[in-house]
Amino acid sequence: MPPYGTLHMSEATEQRPLRQQVSRNLGVGWLAYAGRILILLLFIPYITSLLGTDGYGVWALVFQTAAYLALLDFGLQSAVARFVARFTSSDGPSRVSRVLGTATSLYLLIAAATILVTAVLAFGLFDLFRIEDANWRNDGRWALLLIGCRQAIVFLQTPVTAALAGWQRHDLLQGWSLVEEVTRVIAMVLLLSMGAGLTALAIAVVGAHVGYQAVVFIYWRRRRGQVSRHLTFRDRSEAHELWRFGRVSFAVTGLYLLLLNLDGVWLGLTISATATGLYIPAAQLWLHLRNAVNVAAGPIMTAAARLQSDQNGSGIAQLYTRGLRYGSFFAFSVASGTLLYAEPFVRLWLPETFSATASVMRILALGHAFFIPQIVGNAILVGTNRHAVLARLLVVELTLKIVLAVVLIPTYGLIGMAYAAAIPQMAIYGLAYPLAISRVLNLDLIATVWSGLIPGGVALATMALAGGVMRMVVPPTSWLSFTGNISVCLLAALATGWFLVDARDREIILSALRRRPQA
């Protein structure tokens, strides 16, 4: 009997066309991330007011350091998801079972390695950060050890979650993940109200994630057959295939982790944990916004793999150009709103000591306006096994970021770090990336560039007009007036963006809105 029982796509996925299932995944994912951003907006002021810049800076360093543990995945997660998506429609359940059995054996080794590496980070390298208070340093060390154990649990369950992603059940994973986040935040608020430290907060994080993984596992047992675990490789040829695809994904993932987490870690090493605490709220907001768009990456990656399996090159090209249009409009809308409202937002949102966060937020907006639209391209490059192109571009971006950080931080501090992050993004994703992906997908370069610039320009003009008028008529000096400003800008963006949506996608949206639950 195969290690994962008789495996097949869920009934819901079988009965739902690929395009409709991708749209469902995106809709649920974006709703989940809207909830996450709302939680972030409410929780960060609470935790910063209780921990202060020093304590929050140490907490941020814990997560920025632990994020590098994801490198131990070695790109296997995306490999498993891609192969499950391809083999479900071609080789059938037996090949999927071999892939998942092999992945389980590999992840058992990775989980053990994760605990060892975490111990080294917690009791060795953590002392390199400039944390003046010994109590914060010791509390942060134990918190890091616990968060590392959480990552080991993530790895143990990765074959299951990757398989669900390959079967286009991102909607379930996103929904369960949101419940996990709500549970975690509620537990952390209760602990903070009782004066708990970073170690107790880390315990809440681990506990909430164990609950999430339990829900995933129960669903898997009910819908996928009996699951058995094996400590040996089920199929060496499958292991070789996973590693061959995963090594490039590993390079891409590693480069992204370096790019995303370099900022706070670098500031903690060169300036102080306080500088990290001032920088991270702005970086966290942009991280959540890019992750909201990145919700599309999983469904698009597996959809691209399916289209490639069907030799549908034109479908892949259409998938990219549609995603580029929508991503550009969204990214430039948010970036324009950030330039207009960062200062009043931070003044209302965070304690007075975090005023420098607004400047960081504005600068990061410039780079993300160009990066976020290309997330769909990244997913397609991974799904079609052309992610070596992405890896080369990321190497250039990381190199530029490090050079600029070395040059700018001594003079401009955390503002210099923000510029070091934004300038490479503008250069790479505004110039080099369109040229590279147009060659890969055989697209016309000029048409590709205009597919991003036109929606971006429309978004910029819409937000500048709506936001500029609202700031003059109703200055955003309170939460009520600020909310009014943002509401008008959002309505203006939605009204304008509706006309940029593809006709078929508009019909899917309208059908979903008209659909009534059956009795």
Disulfide bonds with the S-S distance in Angstrom:
none
